[in-house]
Amino acid sequence: MNTLAIKKVMFDILPLEGNSWEEFESYFTIKNVKKGELLLNIGEVCKHVYFINSGLVRCFYYSGSEQKEVTGQFFSDNRFLTDYYSFICQGPGNMGIEALEDSEIISIPRPGIYNMYDKYHSAERFGRLIAEQTFIEMHESIVGERTLSPEERYIKFIEERFSIFQRISLSMVASYLQITPEHLSRIRKKLASKPMTKSVGLHKVA
């Protein structure tokens, strides 16, 4: 089982004490997920935390009375993810998780995680640090939606997540920015006409 990446990520944040890593590792299951396959569907109870060994996934949800599908976030190599609300409350979630590429995922069941929290202080502290980082990212995303224009959010996405941008379609980018593909096309044409803003990202082909 390939667990070197997750171990490095965890120990870079906070080393686990004693032999707790070996116990934690015993709960892992490797999942090979095909492009388009769902790790979690909207309405399901989330019972796992996932770690991406390789690949790319997105979180999505339905918005408004028309239940329009919206892409909330992208996650690639060496990232943890889950539907934290459903995972903690153990109720039906409002978020789905879909593979955008063939991906190798480590799946960690909720009982194993809480058992580690109960037995090891470092495991509980690591879980808190990950939850805090998730909250910060969520807050920054919400603030960005409310304070930045679609054009500013598009530029910010390219600057901060260019490796992700190169791997997804423009329709997916539009969904993430919560604008129509036509609106995104207008933004890209506007930016392409400005010499100071030209870049590979701004000329991506759909």
C-alpha positions as CSV (number, residue, x, y, z in Angstrom):
1,M,0.0,0.0,0.0
2,N,1.4,3.4,-1.0
3,T,1.2,5.5,2.1
4,L,4.5,7.5,1.9
5,A,2.7,10.7,0.7
6,I,0.1,10.8,3.4
7,K,2.7,10.0,6.1
8,K,5.0,12.8,4.9
9,V,2.1,15.3,4.8
10,M,1.0,14.3,8.3
11,F,4.5,14.3,9.9
12,D,5.3,17.7,8.2
13,I,2.3,19.1,10.1
14,L,2.6,17.2,13.3
15,P,4.5,13.9,14.0
16,L,2.4,11.2,15.7
17,E,3.7,9.8,18.9
18,G,5.0,6.3,19.6
19,N,3.6,3.6,17.3
20,S,0.4,5.4,16.6
21,W,1.3,5.8,12.9
22,E,1.2,2.0,12.4
23,E,-2.1,1.8,14.1
24,F,-3.6,4.6,12.0
25,E,-2.2,3.1,8.8
26,S,-4.1,-0.1,9.6
27,Y,-7.4,1.7,9.0
28,F,-6.4,2.8,5.4
29,T,-8.0,1.4,2.3
30,I,-6.7,2.3,-1.2
31,K,-9.4,3.1,-3.7
32,N,-8.7,3.4,-7.5
33,V,-11.4,5.7,-8.7
34,K,-12.2,6.2,-12.4
35,K,-12.8,9.6,-14.0
36,G,-16.5,10.6,-13.4
37,E,-16.9,8.2,-10.5
38,L,-18.5,9.5,-7.3
39,L,-16.7,9.1,-3.9
40,L,-19.7,10.7,-2.2
41,N,-23.1,11.6,-3.6
42,I,-25.3,14.5,-2.4
43,G,-27.7,13.2,0.3
44,E,-25.4,10.4,1.5
45,V,-24.0,10.3,5.0
46,C,-20.2,10.9,4.8
47,K,-18.4,8.1,6.7
48,H,-14.8,8.6,5.5
49,V,-12.0,11.1,5.2
50,Y,-10.1,10.9,1.9
51,F,-6.5,11.6,1.0
52,I,-5.5,12.0,-2.6
53,N,-2.4,10.0,-3.5
54,S,-2.7,11.0,-7.2
55,G,-5.4,12.5,-9.4
56,L,-8.0,15.3,-9.2
57,V,-11.4,15.5,-7.6
58,R,-14.0,18.2,-7.2
59,C,-16.7,19.0,-4.5
60,F,-20.0,20.1,-5.9
61,Y,-23.5,21.0,-4.6
62,Y,-26.9,22.2,-5.8
63,S,-27.8,25.9,-5.6
64,G,-31.1,27.8,-5.7
65,S,-34.6,26.8,-6.5
66,E,-33.5,25.4,-9.9
67,Q,-31.0,23.1,-8.1
68,K,-28.2,24.2,-10.4
69,E,-25.0,22.2,-10.0
70,V,-22.1,24.3,-8.7
71,T,-18.4,23.3,-8.3
72,G,-17.3,24.3,-4.9
73,Q,-13.6,23.3,-4.8
74,F,-10.9,21.2,-6.4
75,F,-8.5,18.9,-4.7
76,S,-5.4,17.3,-6.2
77,D,-2.4,15.3,-5.0
78,N,-1.5,15.2,-1.3
79,R,-4.8,16.8,0.0
80,F,-7.3,15.6,2.6
81,L,-11.0,16.1,2.0
82,T,-14.4,15.1,3.2
83,D,-17.9,16.6,3.7
84,Y,-17.0,17.8,7.2
85,Y,-20.6,18.7,8.2
86,S,-22.0,15.3,7.3
87,F,-18.9,13.6,8.7
88,I,-19.3,15.2,12.1
89,C,-23.1,15.3,12.4
90,Q,-23.6,11.9,10.6
91,G,-26.6,13.3,8.7
92,P,-27.2,13.5,5.0
93,G,-24.8,15.8,3.3
94,N,-25.4,18.5,0.7
95,M,-22.0,18.0,-1.0
96,G,-20.9,15.5,-3.6
97,I,-17.3,14.4,-4.4
98,E,-16.5,13.4,-8.0
99,A,-13.2,12.3,-9.6
100,L,-12.2,14.5,-12.5
101,E,-9.3,12.1,-13.4
102,D,-8.5,8.5,-12.7
103,S,-7.3,8.9,-9.1
104,E,-5.8,6.8,-6.3
105,I,-7.4,7.7,-3.0
106,I,-6.8,6.6,0.6
107,S,-10.1,6.1,2.4
108,I,-10.0,6.4,6.2
109,P,-13.2,5.4,8.1
110,R,-14.8,7.6,10.7
111,P,-14.6,5.0,13.6
112,G,-10.9,4.6,13.0
113,I,-10.3,8.3,13.1
114,Y,-12.3,8.8,16.3
115,N,-10.5,5.8,17.9
116,M,-7.2,7.5,17.1
117,Y,-8.5,10.8,18.6
118,D,-9.5,9.0,21.8
119,K,-6.1,7.2,22.2
120,Y,-3.5,9.7,21.0
121,H,-3.3,13.4,21.8
122,S,-1.2,14.1,18.6
123,A,-3.9,12.5,16.4
124,E,-6.6,14.6,17.9
125,R,-4.4,17.7,17.6
126,F,-3.7,16.9,13.9
127,G,-7.4,16.6,13.2
128,R,-7.9,20.0,14.8
129,L,-5.2,21.6,12.7
130,I,-6.7,20.1,9.5
131,A,-10.2,21.3,10.5
132,E,-8.8,24.8,11.2
133,Q,-7.1,24.9,7.8
134,T,-10.3,23.8,6.1
135,F,-12.2,26.6,7.8
136,I,-9.7,29.2,6.7
137,E,-9.9,28.0,3.1
138,M,-13.7,28.0,3.3
139,H,-13.7,31.5,4.8
140,E,-11.4,32.9,2.1
141,S,-13.6,31.3,-0.6
142,I,-16.8,32.9,0.8
143,V,-15.1,36.3,1.2
144,G,-13.7,36.1,-2.3
145,E,-17.2,35.4,-3.7
146,R,-18.6,38.4,-1.9
147,T,-15.9,40.9,-2.4
148,L,-14.2,40.1,-5.8
149,S,-15.7,40.5,-9.2
150,P,-15.9,37.4,-11.5
151,E,-12.9,38.8,-13.4
152,E,-10.9,39.2,-10.2
153,R,-11.8,35.7,-9.1
154,Y,-10.8,34.3,-12.4
155,I,-7.4,35.9,-12.3
156,K,-6.9,34.8,-8.7
157,F,-7.8,31.3,-9.6
158,I,-5.2,31.2,-12.4
159,E,-2.5,32.8,-10.2
160,E,-3.1,30.5,-7.2
161,R,-4.3,27.2,-8.8
162,F,-2.7,27.2,-12.3
163,S,-1.8,23.6,-12.1
164,I,-5.5,22.8,-11.5
165,F,-6.6,25.2,-14.2
166,Q,-4.6,23.4,-16.8
167,R,-6.4,20.1,-16.0
168,I,-10.0,21.2,-16.1
169,S,-12.4,22.4,-18.8
170,L,-13.5,26.0,-19.1
171,S,-17.1,25.0,-18.4
172,M,-15.8,23.6,-15.0
173,V,-14.0,26.9,-14.4
174,A,-17.2,28.8,-15.1
175,S,-19.1,26.5,-12.6
176,Y,-16.5,27.1,-10.0
177,L,-16.7,30.9,-10.5
178,Q,-20.5,30.6,-10.5
179,I,-20.9,32.4,-13.9
180,T,-22.1,31.2,-17.3
181,P,-19.6,29.9,-19.9
182,E,-20.6,32.9,-22.0
183,H,-19.6,35.3,-19.2
184,L,-16.3,33.6,-18.8
185,S,-15.7,33.9,-22.5
186,R,-16.2,37.6,-22.4
187,I,-13.8,37.9,-19.4
188,R,-11.2,36.0,-21.3
189,K,-11.5,38.1,-24.4
190,K,-11.3,41.2,-22.3
191,L,-8.1,40.1,-20.5
192,A,-6.5,38.8,-23.8
193,S,-6.8,42.3,-25.2
194,K,-4.7,43.7,-22.4
195,P,-0.9,43.2,-23.1
196,M,-0.1,43.3,-19.4
197,T,-2.4,40.4,-18.5
198,K,-1.6,38.0,-21.4
199,S,-0.6,34.6,-20.2
200,V,-0.8,30.9,-21.2
201,G,-3.8,30.6,-18.8
202,L,-5.8,33.4,-20.4
203,H,-5.5,31.7,-23.8
204,K,-6.5,28.2,-22.8
205,V,-8.7,26.4,-25.4
206,A,-11.9,24.9,-24.1
